[in-house]
Amino acid sequence: MDVRTAHTSELDPAVLDRARRLLDVVFDGDFDDHDWEHGLGGIHALAWQDGELVGHASVVQRRLLHGGRALRTGYVEGVGVRPDRQRTGVGAALMAPLERVVRNAYEIGALASSDAGLPFYAARGWQLWRGPAYALTPHGVERTPDEDGSLFVLPVSAKVTLTGDLICDWRDGDVW
């Protein structure tokens, strides 16, 4: 397996299209244009086997508010492995370079996990956020209770209280 990393600006449109189509398959119709847009503008990890794209993940910059601070956050998006290659180490191979990016460029890492991904991220040392989650919306700060139990952080230099409030910046589509 060959894992390559590149900024969105360095990727050929055909490669980006392949990654988007892969995520459509992985998420079985539960991946929309907003979800795709959320993963653009940062660093992508792409896993190739025998000339086929079998996995994708990216990390983008966001601001999360916690403890009275706006934290420079490496937010992981669009993690997906082709169904026939899942549980073969592809996900770990994608996350390793992105976690290096988070540790070297951000105060904290964060991501929202599917139920299936919870054990994967916990095993990699990501910490489950146990406090309430919110979003800074055009109408003010609003609670996002549907995210409870699915948010993970990877503290780097920021001190966090895992039971405190965590507020994400606004974006279209799923805010987390």
C-alpha positions, -999 to 999 in steps of 0.1 A, spaced: 0 0 0 12 35 -9 -1 64 12 5 99 -2 -2 132 14 -9 165 -4 -27 198 0 -59 201 -19 -42 226 -42 -17 200 -52 -42 173 -62 -53 168 -98 -91 172 -102 -94 136 -114 -78 124 -81 -102 146 -61 -131 132 -81 -120 96 -74 -117 105 -37 -152 119 -37 -167 89 -54 -149 66 -30 -165 85 0 -199 82 -17 -195 44 -17 -180 42 18 -208 63 34 -235 46 13 -253 77 2 -248 96 35 -221 119 21 -232 151 5 -216 181 -12 -212 199 21 -194 169 36 -170 169 7 -164 206 9 -156 203 46 -126 182 38 -111 205 12 -84 232 17 -62 211 39 -39 181 38 -53 148 22 -40 113 29 -47 90 0 -42 52 1 -35 34 -31 -32 -4 -37 -25 -18 -71 -33 15 -87 -67 18 -71 -77 45 -45 -88 25 -14 -88 52 13 -90 89 19 -88 112 49 -80 149 53 -72 174 80 -84 211 77 -80 241 101 -110 251 122 -115 271 154 -130 254 184 -138 274 215 -130 259 249 -121 273 283 -124 309 270 -100 303 241 -103 299 204 -81 268 197 -63 264 163 -77 229 155 -67 203 130 -101 188 122 -101 154 105 -127 149 78 -137 124 51 -121 93 66 -131 64 45 -118 30 34 -132 10 5 -155 -16 20 -135 -46 8 -103 -32 23 -117 -22 57 -100 -37 88 -68 -43 69 -47 -14 83 -57 12 56 -74 35 81 -44 35 104 -21 42 75 -42 72 66 -44 86 101 -7 83 109 4 112 86 -26 133 95 -19 129 132 17 141 125 2 172 109 -21 178 139 8 173 164 31 196 144 8 224 133 -22 227 157 -30 231 194 -56 203 193 -70 178 169 -107 170 167 -131 149 147 -167 136 147 -169 98 145 -195 74 132 -206 47 157 -184 22 138 -154 44 141 -155 50 179 -133 20 189 -108 29 160 -101 64 172 -101 55 209 -74 28 201 -53 55 184 -52 76 215 -80 101 206 -100 111 236 -138 110 237 -153 144 245 -177 139 274 -189 175 278 -217 192 259 -211 203 223 -223 235 207 -220 254 175 -215 291 170 -243 298 145 -255 329 128 -282 330 156 -257 326 184 -243 296 203 -266 266 200 -264 232 216 -257 202 193 -268 173 215 -268 148 185 -230 150 186 -227 139 223 -207 107 224 -192 110 189 -166 138 193 -129 130 198 -100 153 205 -63 148 203 -48 174 227 -14 187 216 -4 219 234 -38 231 246 -50 221 280 -86 208 278 -112 196 302 -130 167 285 -162 174 304 -163 211 296 -181 229 268 -168 226 233 -180 250 206 -173 247 169 -172 274 143 -201 277 118 -202 261 84 -230 249 61 -242 213 64 -232 193 94 -214 217 117 -194 190 134 
